[in-house]
Amino acid sequence: MTWKDLRGGKVAAFVSGGLDSTTVIHWLTSHGIKVLAVTADLGQPDEKNLEDVPRRMKAAGATEAILVPGKEILARYMLQVIQGLGHYEGKYLNTTGIARMATVAAALGEIKKRGIKIITHGATGRGNDQVRFELAPAMLEPNIKVYAPWRDPDFISELGGRKQMIEYCHKNGLKISATLEKPYSTDANFCGLTHEAGKLESLKTPTSLVSFIMGNSPQKAPNREERVSIRFEKGVPVSVNGKRMNLVGIFEKLNKIAGKNGVGIGIDVVENRRIGIKSRGVYESPGASLLEIAYEKILELILDGNRREFFDQVSRKFAKAVYRGEWFSPLISDLLAVISNISHFATGSVTFDLYKGNVSFVKMENAPHSLYSSERSSMEKIGEVSHEAAQGYLDLATVVARALAYAKQTRKI
């Protein structure tokens, strides 16, 4: 689909209010296309006044520009990611990927209400977001079509790079914060920030180039420990330091505490994008990272060996599916069924000391489903399991080992 197929019609655009959003909206409207600009309120910490975004989009030419609530949706989705330990390739907690799902979920109702059948976005043809912004609507509203400017030859020939877009905006008197000198780009929501592109594309650029928004780098964190306690009930965090609050409030509170102490700040990852290109990102996710560490501590207590092995397999599959934009697929539903069943037993209060990016365990209390017993596992002469009882187990366990040795199948020193 090209812009020519849209002339005289109306499209809905997922916009953040930055350079891409401003350029795409002005370019489309200048070609005779009406645009509904939709911004989801995800508590973006890099925006001083999020309500100013619709005004900027109207100034860029949007026929209508609206701000839709999305914080509660994002908090709910992010908690499910945490419950599944959904960190992609072992490090990145999928904070941007899941925010795209929250954006679509928050925006589709307004788009359908206006009878709009075509959506657009500013995601490039080399990244993950184009897949996320198109898979999610396809699964939720399969009759909606997508126009992607970055796959339109006319758009690319005129505005095929950051430099060209900045020049275009200046030429047309559009207000933008992006400059050619800005060393990288940032994508933000209250669960996490992604910094990428620009100078961060060079592996000679240190993480310290980034000016962190959600907290301090570990090196600049306070020179004293801070203690924090988090209470979970059936997998859901319900209080911080004894004070009960809703889920959004817990994320925001832990963002302040963990961010101040450098936890989850400056996570540097070279990852595999869905389309096959490797990319580098520097991430901030203080509250979400601390919640995941706390939740994983409870999992250590409630999962037996077989279930732990099974959960780890589910977790890896889940993290990859979230990253790839498959949030509304039956695969995610299947995986979440397992994750939800396990989370039912995740009750407990865990306390940590935070210090310059480090999280040190202090204590666990009130965990009724814990399988851990200090008596059963003790090396002292106590408990219900006798040391002698292991003899029968070892007699059986070594049968196969000896058979392999007699058959000369074992490895040699």
Phi, psi and omega in degrees: 000134176243175182298334181297331179286349185255351186306130179083355181254191182227139178234158173253130183247128170282117185229148175255342179102002183268203185300309182299314181300311182299315182294312183298315182297314181295319181296317180293313182294328178290344177258019173081026181245129177280141184231128167264116180266122183243122176243130177270132176281102178247024180063040184303113183287350179268359178253120178293322180218097184296331180291350177280342182300310178304323178298318179294324180290325175295321178295332179280350176124357181300136177294321179214142179222127184228156175245122182249143181290136181215000186295318181294321178297313181297318180299318180294315179296317182295323177298320178295323175298316180296316180299331177269006186046052190276053177270119184291132181051035170085350187225316188274124189275018173062028184293324178281318180301315181288333177294328177296322178293321178295322179299312180298314181299321181286328189269332189300323180300316179292324179293314179296322181302328182267003177070022181278133185250357181230132176244159178218165181206168182256017182288140183283166181279005180247358188249186180276330190295330177300322179291315182297314182289346180253326177293315184299309177298324180298324180281330183269322181222081189297344179276349178283136178256166184235134169249122181248106181306323183287000172242011177263116183306323181294317179295315183297320182294330181267324189225048188277013180198168182298319180300315181294323179292320178297316178297320179298315181295317178297319181298325184260011175068031181268135183279121178222156178263344182291142175224161178294336183276343182299126192283346181195171178250158183227136173239131192228147164208172188287351175270336180178162178240143174244125174248130181201177177069184181058226183292341179288348176289342177270131178283003173267357179269121181285158177301331183296349176296329186287134172269102187291145186253325186267001180170194181265151166294154179307324182294332183257006179288162181303152181272032177212152180286152172233130182266138180220139179238134181236130179255126174251141172229115183052044175086355183250126175291131185238343179206155175233125182052040176083354181260119180283143179202168180284174188296316178299317179298323179293316176302313183294320179295315181288332174302317181291313184292308182291320181298318179301325184263013173075015179277129179071022181247127176082036178283113186259121184226132166257109191242168178264109175294162182300323184279359174110344180280138172279145177218159179249134175227147173244122192246151170234127176205062188299304182295315181297320180296317180293321177298319180294319178299317180294317181295319180296328178296321178292322178300325178303329184274328191259347184260127171283175187302314181295316181290327178297315179298317178295314180300319180299322177293316178299317183299315179297316179296319180297312181301318180293318181294321177297313180302322184278002175084024185261027188304325184263015181274158175296335176300313178298320178301318179296314181294320179293333177298319177293312182299318180294320180298320179289320183297338179302332181262000185273077177239134179166163177246119183245138182239136180231157164254130180255134180204110175048053176087349180265146179238111184252128180293136177249305181195159173235133181226157171052052177247085189294340183257014180292136176270352183283134176226121180296331179286314182295327184264000187291146174272357179276172183275062179218174171100169186269349180256116181278150178296323183295335182297339181287345184298315180298321178298315181292326177302318179284320184296330183271357179302309181292321181301316180292321179299319178296320179295314179298327180276005179057038179257352183279155179288150180262157178293000000 
